[in-house]
Each structure stands twice: as C-alpha cells, then as structure tokens.
Amino acid sequence: MVLDGELRPLVSVPLVLEYEAVLTRSEHFGAWVNEQANIDIVKAFCRMGEPVHISYSLRPQLVDPDDEFVLETAYHGRADVIVTLNTRDFLIAARRFGIAVRRPGEALERMRSH
C-alpha cells in the first residue's frame, strides 16, 4: 500500500534510526533478507514517508522508553493510528492523545473496508 501510494507512513529521525538499528541486527537476516536488503527497506520508508518534526517531547508516557519516539512521531504527525504488534504498551497513552492503536492485520482490514 505504501509503494502504491495508498498509505503514507510518518517518519522522524528517531524512528528511522531505530528501524535501521533493529533491521541491521543479524537475527533479522535470512535466506532472502540480508543487511543491504533491510537498509534498502529503510531507505524506501524514508522516500515514501511523510517527514515529521518533533518540536517537543511528550515523555514519559510509556513503560518502554524505547517506544516513546513512536508515540511522539504519531502525535506530532497527527496520525490517526499507530500500527504495532505491541498494542498493550501503547493503548492508554495513545488514547490520551486521540490516536487509535491496532495490530497490523486489523489495520489492514479496516483500510481495505473503507
């Protein structure tokens, strides 16, 4: 959906740096995915995404401090929803800022039905 222009993810410097750090860990490599492939994914994410400037911090809001930049990017980018497998950690704080939280399958289903 991102590559087809149907969905535009929000990107911020902290979010991109975290994606790059996580995706270049060796445990994320496999038969069809290597470090360069994952770097290419991050680059595509940057090209297709809408840049978000984080003008001030909302911290602390979440149990895991490493997730704070996700909430801040969503808030400052005026996101409707945070899509994550980690819904439990985001639900309360995201609701506080009027942002829905959905698992990827649920978010995809809702997008397709609208």
FIKE-411675 format. One record per residue: residue in three letters; x, y, z of N, C-alpha, C in turn. Coordinates in steps of 0.02 Angstrom, whole numbers, plus 50000, padded with zeros to 5 digits. Last residue first. Example, Ala and Ser with C-alpha at 12.3 -4.5 7.8 and 13.67 -1.06 7.14 Angstrom:
2
Ser506424988850354506844994750357506455000250394;Ala506604971650390506154977550390506604983550390;
//
This chain:
114
His493675002450197493465009450190493625012250124;Ser494214989950199493474990350201493234997550194;Arg495584991850201495284988750141494524989550140;Met495754996850329495925000950271495594998250208;Arg495364985850408494984992150411495124996550351;Glu496384976650374495674975050362495254981450361;Leu497504983450423497444981950351496714980550333;Ala497224983450560497304989750524497214988750449;Glu497224969650587496624973650599496654980250560;Gly498564966450557498014963250522497364967150527;Pro499324974850649499364975450576498774972450538;Arg498314981550784498784976550759498784976950683;Arg498134998650832497884992550801498464987950782;Val497565012650915498115007850912497825001350885;Ala497185030150887496995023150893497615018750889;Ile497395044750977497675040550924497465033350937;Gly497165054351075496685053451022496925049250963;Phe498015054451181498145059351129497685058451068;Arg497555044051257497625050651290497715056151238;Arg497785033451172497095035951182497095042951212;Ala499155031851194498915034051128498205036751134;Ala499185027151328499495033451310499235036151243;Ile498455014751316498255020151363498535026851341;Leu499145007051208498425008651212498255014751255;Phe500475002751206500305009251178499585011551192;Asp500624990151259501034995451287500835002451263;Arg499724982551179499624983251252500004989151280;Thr500224981751049499654986051064499584987451139;Asn501354977550969501404978951039500844983551062;Leu501264977450836501114971050869501084971950945;Thr500494992150768501034988750803500794981950828;Val500085007650712500035000550694500634996950723;Ile499175020750769499835017650775499725010250760;Val498155032550682498255026050712498995024350716;Asp498165045350636497525042650658497625036250699;Ala499415057650673499215050950649498525049150676;Arg500125069850680499385069650681499115063050651;Gly501445070450702501235069450633500485069150625;His501505070950839501715076950802501525076450728;Tyr501025057650867500705063650893500865069750850;Ala501945049150801501225048850786500865055250808;Thr503125053050864503055053750792502325053750773;Glu502815049250997502955056350981502895057650905;Leu502675035350984502105039351005502215046750987;Val504005032650947503455030550904502835034750920;Phe504765037051053504825040750990504275038750941;Glu504475027451155504235034351160504245038051093;Asp505045015151157504445015951115504195023151113;Asp506055015151248506245014351178505655015051131;Pro505425015051373505675021451347505885021151273;Asp504005006651408504645005551374504895012151345;Val502865012951458503265008751502503965007851473;Leu502575030251410502555022951400503005019251449;Gln502805043451440502115041251430502055033651431;Pro503835056551500503715049451490502965047851485;Arg503735064151337503975059151385503925061351457;Leu503515072051233502925070351273503115065851332;Ser504535085451173504455078651198503815077851238;Tyr504335095151024504425094551096504265087351116;Ser504385093550887504565100050915504645100050991;Ile504835083450768504625082750838504855089050874;His504245083050608504715086450653504435085950723;Val504115070650490503805073550549504355076750591;Pro503875066750318504315068750372503925072250429;Glu503085052950257502975060050268503405062150328;Gly503895040650149503585043150210503505050750211;Met504625036450043503895036250036503535039550095;Arg505965037750085505735040950023504975041650020;Cys505965029950203506125037050206505865040750144;Phe505665017350149505225020150201505335027750205;Ala506815015750072506155016350039505645019450087;Lys507755014450176507805019950128507145021150092;Val507305002550235507305008750274507345014750227;Ile507534993750128506854994650154506805001150193;Asp508924994550118508514996950062507794998050084;Ile509254988150236509424995250229509014998250172;Asn508824975250201508484978850255508644986350254;Ala509744972350101509024972350085508644976250138;Gln510944972750174510824977650122510084978050103;Glu510784961550261510844968350288510684973550235;Asn509514950950185510174952250213510214959450236;Val508344938750148508454945350176509154945750205;Trp508174925750109508024930950060508134938050086;Ala508634918650221508794916350154508694921850102;Gly508964932050337508754925250320508954923650249;Phe509084943050476509304940950410509074933750398;His508884946850603508354948650555508554946750484;Glu509984944150677509414939650686508844941150638;Ser510874954850650510944948650613510354943850621;Arg510174970950630510394965650676510374958950638;Thr509604980150550510284978050532510584973150583;Leu508374983150604508394979150543509094977150521;Val508724991150716508394984750725508484980350663;Ala509305002550656509674998650707509374991750715;Glu508265006850571508905004850543509295000550593;Tyr507285010050666507155004850615507815002350586;Glu507975020450734507795014250769507655008550719;Leu508085030150634508695027350665508545020850701;Val506715032650610507135029650557507775026650587;Leu506365038450735506025032350710506455028850657;Pro507165050050744507245044550793506925037950769;Val506685057150625507385055050632507445049350683;Ser505135050550566505515055450604506225052850610;Val503735047950461504435046450478504745052250516;Leu502215039850427502555045550457503265043550474;Pro501715032550271501925032150341502255038650364;Arg500355032750173500985036450182501185036250255;Leu499525023050056499675024050127500335027650132;Glu499475022149922498835021949958498925023650032;Gly500605020849845500385027549862499725027849899;Asp501145008549825500615010549779500355017549793;Leu501985007349934502285007849868501785010049815;Val501005006050035501455011750035501745012749966;Met500414994150000500005000050000500435006350000;
//
